[in-house]
């Protein structure tokens, strides 16, 4: 492993999760790290929970100690400077930044997980007015006679997704989507009746959260 000098590493909640790539030269490592951060900044719907627990991610540059003797410090939530430590005595962290991972959600039509770019390509580009309604931790998608359901980990994730979508639609000046986040009791009853009539199980519709296993 240590014939390489530079390592780009993913951290979850300050714990090393995995080595993403290894490099012999600083230039290649820096370019790769920069591109990863740029891609992270473009993530539409960042992951905030995993296995029912809150999580956050960071991307770090790690080097063999003989290559870099300087130690990096970061600010904690209280603004204190904290020395970044690693569980490997042969490596030191020289750079660490917040990193976004795209969250997935379930497309009920095929029971597969998708991310926003798939949702946008397959559903938001449909011709005609699209109606998206929030029901617990789910989004009901309607386009003419077509109805589908998308399931998120929690009610909060579902609302966060719709908030992000509203901002994107406004930025893109698209007016072919109507989004309803807060449904009234009569509207909620109508949605339940509509979906049950189409074959969606009522017990599934009434759930407010779903724990998805973390991806290895």
C-alpha positions in Angstrom: 0.0 0.0 0.0 2.7 2.5 1.0 4.5 2.6 -2.4 1.9 5.3 -3.0 2.5 8.7 -1.4 -0.9 10.4 -1.5 -4.4 9.1 -0.6 -7.9 10.5 -1.1 -10.0 9.2 1.7 -13.7 9.4 2.5 -14.6 10.1 6.2 -18.0 9.5 7.8 -18.7 11.3 11.1 -14.9 11.7 11.5 -14.3 8.0 11.0 -12.4 6.7 8.0 -14.9 5.0 5.7 -12.8 4.1 2.6 -9.8 5.0 0.5 -11.2 6.3 -2.8 -7.9 6.6 -4.7 -4.1 6.5 -4.4 -1.4 8.5 -6.1 2.4 8.7 -6.4 2.5 12.4 -7.2 0.9 15.4 -5.3 -0.2 17.0 -8.6 -2.4 14.1 -9.6 -3.7 13.8 -6.1 -4.6 17.5 -5.9 -6.3 17.4 -9.3 -8.4 14.4 -8.3 -9.3 15.9 -5.0 -10.3 19.2 -6.6 -12.6 17.4 -9.1 -14.2 15.3 -6.4 -15.0 18.5 -4.4 -16.4 20.2 -7.5 -18.6 17.2 -8.2 -19.7 17.2 -4.5 -20.8 20.9 -4.8 -23.1 19.9 -7.6 -25.0 17.3 -5.6 -28.7 18.0 -5.7 -29.9 16.0 -2.7 -27.1 15.2 -0.2 -27.3 12.2 2.1 -28.0 13.2 5.7 -28.9 9.9 7.4 -27.7 6.3 7.1 -29.3 3.3 8.8 -31.6 5.7 10.7 -28.8 7.8 12.1 -27.6 11.3 11.2 -24.4 11.4 9.2 -22.0 13.8 7.5 -19.1 13.2 5.1 -15.7 14.7 4.5 -13.1 14.2 1.9 -9.5 14.2 3.1 -6.1 14.2 1.5 -3.6 12.0 3.4 0.1 11.8 2.8 3.0 9.7 4.0 4.5 11.6 7.0 7.9 12.0 5.4 6.3 14.0 2.5 4.6 16.5 4.8 5.4 17.4 8.4 2.7 20.0 8.8 -0.5 19.0 10.7 -3.9 20.4 9.7 -6.4 21.9 12.1 -10.2 22.2 11.6 -12.9 24.1 13.4 -15.5 22.2 15.4 -19.1 23.3 15.9 -18.1 25.7 18.7 -15.3 27.3 16.6 -12.5 25.6 18.4 -9.4 24.5 16.5 -9.0 20.7 16.6 -5.9 18.9 15.4 -6.9 16.3 12.8 -5.8 12.8 13.8 -5.6 9.6 11.9 -5.6 6.0 13.1 -2.6 5.3 10.8 0.8 6.4 12.3 2.3 6.3 8.8 0.0 8.9 7.4 -1.1 12.5 8.1 -4.1 14.4 6.9 -3.2 17.6 5.1 -6.5 18.7 3.7 -10.1 18.0 4.6 -13.4 19.5 3.2 -17.1 18.8 3.6 -18.2 16.3 1.0 -21.7 15.6 -0.4 -23.0 12.2 -1.4 -26.1 12.0 -3.5 -29.0 10.4 -1.6 -31.2 7.8 -3.3 -34.9 7.1 -3.0 -37.2 4.3 -4.1 -39.1 4.4 -7.4 -42.2 2.3 -6.5 -42.9 1.4 -10.1 -39.9 -1.0 -10.2 -38.9 -1.0 -6.5 -35.4 0.3 -7.5 -33.4 3.1 -5.9 -32.8 6.1 -8.1 -31.1 9.5 -7.6 -32.3 12.9 -8.7 -30.7 12.9 -12.2 -32.6 9.7 -13.0 -35.8 11.2 -11.6 -35.3 14.3 -13.6 -34.6 12.5 -16.9 -37.4 10.0 -16.6 -40.2 12.0 -15.0 -39.6 15.7 -14.9 -39.0 15.8 -18.7 -42.4 14.3 -19.4 -44.7 16.5 -21.5 -47.5 18.3 -19.8 -48.2 19.5 -16.2 -46.7 17.5 -13.4 -48.2 17.4 -10.0 -46.1 16.4 -7.0 -47.8 15.9 -3.7 -46.2 15.0 -0.4 -47.8 12.2 1.6 -45.8 11.3 4.8 -42.4 10.2 3.5 -43.6 9.8 0.0 -44.0 11.9 -3.1 -47.0 11.2 -5.4 -46.2 12.0 -9.0 -49.1 12.7 -11.4 -48.9 13.4 -15.1 -52.2 13.2 -16.9 -53.4 9.6 -16.1 -50.0 8.4 -15.0 -49.5 8.1 -11.2 -46.3 6.9 -9.5 -44.9 7.0 -6.0 -41.4 7.8 -4.6 -40.4 6.8 -1.1 -37.8 8.6 1.0 -36.1 7.5 4.3 -38.2 10.0 6.3 -40.7 12.8 6.3 -37.9 15.3 6.7 -35.9 13.9 3.7 -39.1 14.0 1.6 -39.6 17.7 2.5 -36.0 18.5 2.0 -36.1 17.0 -1.5 -39.1 19.1 -2.4 -37.5 22.3 -1.0 -34.5 21.6 -3.2 -36.7 20.9 -6.2 -38.7 24.1 -5.7 -35.5 26.1 -5.7 -34.2 24.4 -8.8 -37.4 24.9 -10.7 -37.4 28.6 -9.8 -33.8 28.9 -10.9 -34.4 27.1 -14.2 -37.6 29.2 -14.7 -39.7 26.0 -15.3 -43.4 26.3 -14.7 -44.7 22.9 -15.7 -44.6 21.4 -12.2 -47.0 22.0 -9.4 -45.7 21.0 -5.9 -48.0 20.6 -2.9 -46.1 20.1 0.3 -48.8 20.7 2.9 -52.0 18.7 2.1 -55.3 19.3 4.0 -57.1 16.4 5.7 -59.7 16.2 2.8 -56.8 16.2 0.2 -54.9 13.5 2.2 -58.0 11.4 2.3 -58.5 11.8 -1.5 -54.9 10.8 -2.1 -55.2 7.7 0.0 -58.4 6.7 -1.8 -56.8 7.4 -5.2 -53.7 5.4 -4.5 -55.5 2.5 -2.9 -57.8 2.4 -5.9 -54.7 2.1 -8.1 -53.4 -0.9 -6.0 -51.0 0.8 -3.6 -51.1 -0.9 -0.1 -52.7 1.4 2.5 -50.3 0.2 5.3 -47.3 1.1 3.1 -48.8 4.6 2.3 -49.4 5.3 6.0 -45.8 4.7 7.0 -43.7 7.8 7.8 -40.2 6.4 7.6 -38.3 3.7 5.9 -34.8 2.6 7.0 -32.6 1.8 4.0 -29.5 -0.3 4.5 -26.3 1.6 3.9 -24.5 0.8 0.6 -21.2 -0.9 1.1 
